[in-house]
C-alpha cells in the first residue's frame, strides 16, 4: 500500500507539473499573439498620425483659402456698393438734366415745330453719306417734334 501511495504521489506531481507546463505554454502563445497584435496596432497608430498630420495641413490650407475668399468677397461687395452709389448719383444727375432740358424745350417754339418729310429724308441721306451709322430709321418720317410724347 505504501508503494501505491508513493506511486500516486509521483503521478499527482507529474500531473501538476504537466498542468503548469500546459498553462505556461497556452499563456506564452497568447502573449505572442498579443505582441503581434500590439505591433500591428502601433503601425496603424503611426499611419493614422501621418494621415492626421496631412489632414490638419489640408484643413489649415482650406481655412486660409476660405479666409482669402471671404476677404475678396468683402472687397467685391465694397466695389459693387461704390459702383451702385455712383450709378444712383449719375441717374439722379441725369434726371435733373433731363428735366431741365425738357423744361427748356417746352419754352422753345422751334422745338415744337414740325419739319417736312422731304427735309428729314435729305438730312438722313446726308448723314448716311457722311458715314453715320443706323440713323436711317431713328425717327419716323413726319414726327420731328422734340417734345412729342408718342415716341
C-alpha positions as a Markdown table, in Angstrom:
| # | Residue | x | y | z |
|---|---|---|---|---|
| 1 | Unk | 0.0 | 0.0 | 0.0 |
| 2 | Unk | 2.8 | 2.3 | 0.7 |
| 3 | Unk | 4.1 | 1.6 | -2.7 |
| 4 | Unk | 0.7 | 2.6 | -4.2 |
| 5 | Unk | 0.7 | 5.8 | -2.2 |
| 6 | Unk | 4.2 | 6.6 | -3.4 |
| 7 | Unk | 3.2 | 5.9 | -7.0 |
| 8 | Unk | 0.1 | 8.0 | -6.6 |
| 9 | Unk | 2.1 | 10.8 | -5.2 |
| 10 | Unk | 4.5 | 10.8 | -8.1 |
| 11 | Unk | 1.6 | 10.7 | -10.6 |
| 12 | Unk | 0.0 | 13.7 | -8.9 |
| 13 | Unk | 3.3 | 15.6 | -9.0 |
| 14 | Unk | 3.6 | 14.7 | -12.7 |
| 15 | Unk | 0.0 | 15.8 | -13.4 |
| 16 | Unk | 0.6 | 19.1 | -11.5 |
| 17 | Unk | 3.9 | 19.8 | -13.4 |
| 18 | Unk | 2.2 | 18.8 | -16.7 |
| 19 | Unk | -0.7 | 21.2 | -15.9 |
| 20 | Unk | 1.6 | 24.1 | -15.1 |
| 21 | Unk | 3.6 | 23.4 | -18.3 |
| 22 | Unk | 0.5 | 23.3 | -20.4 |
| 23 | Unk | -0.8 | 26.5 | -18.8 |
| 24 | Unk | 2.5 | 28.2 | -19.4 |
| 25 | Unk | 2.5 | 27.0 | -23.0 |
| 26 | Unk | -1.0 | 28.4 | -23.6 |
| 27 | Unk | -0.1 | 31.7 | -21.8 |
| 28 | Unk | 3.1 | 32.0 | -23.9 |
| 29 | Unk | 1.0 | 31.5 | -27.1 |
| 30 | Unk | -1.4 | 34.2 | -26.0 |
| 31 | Unk | 1.4 | 36.6 | -25.2 |
| 32 | Unk | 2.9 | 36.1 | -28.7 |
| 33 | Unk | -0.5 | 36.7 | -30.3 |
| 34 | Unk | -0.9 | 39.9 | -28.2 |
| 35 | Unk | 2.7 | 41.0 | -29.2 |
| 36 | Unk | 1.9 | 40.6 | -32.9 |
| 37 | Unk | -1.5 | 42.4 | -32.4 |
| 38 | Unk | 0.3 | 45.2 | -30.5 |
| 39 | Unk | 2.9 | 45.7 | -33.3 |
| 40 | Unk | 0.1 | 45.9 | -35.8 |
| 41 | Unk | -1.8 | 48.4 | -33.7 |
| 42 | Unk | 1.4 | 50.5 | -33.3 |
| 43 | Unk | 1.8 | 50.5 | -37.1 |
| 44 | Unk | -1.8 | 51.6 | -37.5 |
| 45 | Unk | -1.3 | 54.4 | -35.0 |
| 46 | Unk | 1.8 | 55.6 | -36.9 |
| 47 | Unk | -0.2 | 55.6 | -40.2 |
| 48 | Unk | -3.1 | 57.3 | -38.5 |
| 49 | Unk | -0.9 | 60.0 | -37.1 |
| 50 | Unk | 0.6 | 60.7 | -40.5 |
| 51 | Unk | -2.9 | 60.8 | -42.1 |
| 52 | Unk | -3.9 | 63.2 | -39.2 |
| 53 | Unk | -1.0 | 65.5 | -39.9 |
| 54 | Unk | -1.8 | 65.5 | -43.6 |
| 55 | Unk | -5.5 | 66.3 | -42.9 |
| 56 | Unk | -4.5 | 69.0 | -40.5 |
| 57 | Unk | -2.3 | 70.6 | -43.1 |
| 58 | Unk | -5.0 | 70.4 | -45.7 |
| 59 | Unk | -7.5 | 71.8 | -43.2 |
| 60 | Unk | -5.3 | 74.7 | -42.5 |
| 61 | Unk | -4.8 | 75.4 | -46.2 |
| 62 | Unk | -8.5 | 75.2 | -46.8 |
| 63 | Unk | -9.2 | 77.5 | -43.9 |
| 64 | Unk | -6.7 | 80.1 | -45.3 |
| 65 | Unk | -8.4 | 79.8 | -48.7 |
| 66 | Unk | -11.8 | 80.4 | -47.1 |
| 67 | Unk | -10.5 | 83.5 | -45.3 |
| 68 | Unk | -9.0 | 84.8 | -48.6 |
| 69 | Unk | -12.2 | 84.2 | -50.4 |
| 70 | Unk | -14.1 | 86.0 | -47.6 |
| 71 | Unk | -11.8 | 89.0 | -47.9 |
| 72 | Unk | -12.1 | 89.0 | -51.7 |
| 73 | Unk | -15.9 | 88.8 | -51.4 |
| 74 | Unk | -15.9 | 91.8 | -48.9 |
| 75 | Unk | -13.7 | 93.8 | -51.3 |
| 76 | Unk | -16.0 | 92.9 | -54.2 |
| 77 | Unk | -19.1 | 94.0 | -52.2 |
| 78 | Unk | -17.4 | 97.3 | -51.3 |
| 79 | Unk | -16.6 | 97.9 | -55.0 |
| 80 | Unk | -20.2 | 97.0 | -56.0 |
| 81 | Unk | -21.7 | 99.3 | -53.4 |
| 82 | Unk | -19.5 | 102.1 | -54.6 |
| 83 | Unk | -20.5 | 101.4 | -58.2 |
| 84 | Unk | -24.1 | 101.3 | -57.2 |
| 85 | Unk | -23.9 | 104.6 | -55.4 |
| 86 | Unk | -22.1 | 106.2 | -58.3 |
| 87 | Unk | -24.8 | 104.9 | -60.7 |
| 88 | Unk | -27.5 | 106.1 | -58.4 |
| 89 | Unk | -25.9 | 109.6 | -58.2 |
| 90 | Unk | -25.4 | 109.6 | -62.0 |
| 91 | Unk | -29.1 | 108.6 | -62.5 |
| 92 | Unk | -30.2 | 111.5 | -60.3 |
| 93 | Unk | -28.0 | 113.9 | -62.1 |
| 94 | Unk | -29.3 | 112.6 | -65.5 |
| 95 | Unk | -32.9 | 113.0 | -64.3 |
| 96 | Unk | -32.2 | 116.6 | -63.2 |
| 97 | Unk | -30.5 | 117.4 | -66.6 |
| 98 | Unk | -33.3 | 115.7 | -68.5 |
| 99 | Unk | -35.9 | 117.7 | -66.6 |
| 100 | Unk | -34.0 | 120.9 | -67.3 |
| 101 | Unk | -33.8 | 120.1 | -71.0 |
| 102 | Unk | -37.4 | 119.2 | -71.2 |
| 103 | Unk | -38.4 | 122.5 | -69.4 |
| 104 | Unk | -36.1 | 124.5 | -71.8 |
| 105 | Unk | -37.5 | 122.7 | -74.8 |
| 106 | Unk | -41.1 | 123.3 | -73.8 |
| 107 | Unk | -40.3 | 127.0 | -73.7 |
| 108 | Unk | -38.7 | 126.9 | -77.1 |
| 109 | Unk | -41.1 | 127.4 | -80.0 |
| 110 | Unk | -38.7 | 125.9 | -82.6 |
| 111 | Unk | -38.7 | 122.6 | -80.8 |
| 112 | Unk | -42.5 | 122.2 | -81.3 |
| 113 | Unk | -42.5 | 123.0 | -85.0 |
| 114 | Unk | -42.8 | 120.1 | -87.5 |
| 115 | Unk | -40.2 | 119.5 | -90.2 |
| 116 | Unk | -41.3 | 118.5 | -93.7 |
| 117 | Unk | -40.6 | 114.8 | -94.5 |
| 118 | Unk | -38.5 | 115.7 | -97.6 |
| 119 | Unk | -36.1 | 117.7 | -95.4 |
| 120 | Unk | -35.8 | 114.8 | -93.0 |
| 121 | Unk | -35.1 | 112.4 | -95.9 |
| 122 | Unk | -32.4 | 114.8 | -97.2 |
| 123 | Unk | -30.8 | 115.0 | -93.7 |
| 124 | Unk | -30.8 | 111.2 | -93.4 |
| 125 | Unk | -29.2 | 110.8 | -96.8 |
| 126 | Unk | -26.6 | 113.4 | -95.9 |
| 127 | Unk | -25.9 | 111.6 | -92.7 |
| 128 | Unk | -25.6 | 108.2 | -94.4 |
| 129 | Unk | -23.2 | 109.7 | -97.0 |
| 130 | Unk | -21.1 | 111.1 | -94.2 |
| 131 | Unk | -20.7 | 107.6 | -92.7 |
| 132 | Unk | -23.1 | 107.9 | -89.8 |
| 133 | Unk | -24.4 | 104.5 | -88.6 |
| 134 | Unk | -28.1 | 103.5 | -88.0 |
| 135 | Unk | -29.6 | 106.9 | -88.4 |
| 136 | Unk | -31.9 | 106.0 | -91.3 |
| 137 | Unk | -34.7 | 104.7 | -89.0 |
| 138 | Unk | -34.1 | 106.7 | -85.9 |
| 139 | Unk | -37.3 | 108.8 | -86.3 |
| 140 | Unk | -40.4 | 108.0 | -88.3 |
| 141 | Unk | -40.9 | 110.4 | -91.2 |
| 142 | Unk | -43.3 | 113.2 | -90.3 |
| 143 | Unk | -42.8 | 113.2 | -86.5 |
| 144 | Unk | -39.9 | 115.5 | -85.9 |
| 145 | Unk | -41.1 | 117.3 | -82.8 |
| 146 | Unk | -38.6 | 117.0 | -79.9 |
| 147 | Unk | -41.3 | 117.3 | -77.2 |
| 148 | Unk | -43.6 | 114.8 | -78.8 |
| 149 | Unk | -44.6 | 112.3 | -76.1 |
| 150 | Unk | -45.8 | 109.5 | -78.5 |
| 151 | Unk | -42.2 | 108.1 | -79.0 |
